[in-house]
C-alpha cells in the first residue's frame, strides 16, 4: 500500500502492525529492473482514504466494522434462491 500527504501522516501517527483497516484507492503497477536487468512487476494500492477499524488504545474511538462483518460464518443463514423465482 502507498499513501501520500495527509493520508500518509495519519497512517504514520495511527497505524500499527496488526491493525485492521479499510483502504479506498486505486491499483497501480510498478515496473522496475532487477539486479540482472530483467523487468519486475509489483502491484500496489495507492490509498486515497483509510478507515481505521481497530479502536485506539486510549479508547477515543470505536471500530467502525459493519455489524454484518462481525457475524461468524457458522451463524449465517443460507438462502435457497431457486425456491421462489418470480419469473
Secondary structure, 3 states (H helix, E strand, C coil): CECCHHHHHHHHHHCCCCCCEEEEEEEEEEEEECCCCCEEEEEEEEEEEEEECCCCCCCCCCCCCCHHHCCCHHHCCCCCCCCCCCC
